[in-house]
Structure formats: structure tokens, C-alpha cells
Amino acid sequence: MPGSGEARFTMIVLLTWLVSVGGFAHIIVGSVEASFLVLSGEASAADYLWRFFTPTLLGNVTGGVALVAALNYGQVASEVQS
């Protein structure tokens, strides 16, 4: 984000849109929904931990690292190639 300058807001909107369109789960937003299911008795704590939290956390970490790597590479690609 430091290199985005005036396009910062646009980048945030585009990345948020991408998560939404792709149907990707977000660990923080989804935890609120999953916690409600646990507290209301619709799901167990084990369901929350193994069926939601662990796979979503791994996906968010993997996707986040890949996204940051791609954005950082995009900022220095012209310098790396020369």
C-alpha cells in the first residue's frame, strides 16, 4: 500500500471486491458468523476449529502472502529485469 499513493482507496475497494466475488472466507468476518453458530448451539467448538478456523486461516495466510509478494514484485519488476 505505501507505493499506491492516490490509488490507495481504489486498491482497497478492488481487493475487497475480489474477495467477495471469489467467495473467499475471511477469518475475522467469518469468525463472527461461526461464533454465533457455536453460541446458538448450531455448531460445536470442534466444528468451528477444524471445519472453519484452521482451513480459513491457512487460506488467508497463503493468499495474503501471495498477494503481498505479487504487489511487491510489481513495484520492483522493472528494476529486477534491468
Sequence and secondary structure as in RCSB ss.txt:
>XXXX:A:sequence
MPGSGEARFTMIVLLTWLVSVGGFAHIIVGSVEASFLVLSGEASAADYLWRFFTPTLLGNVTGGVALVAALNYGQ
VASEVQS
>XXXX:A:secstr
 GGGGGGHHHHHHHHHHHHHHHT   HHHHHHHHHHHHHTTSS HHHIIIIIIHHHHHHHHHHHHHHHHHHHHHH
HHHHHH 
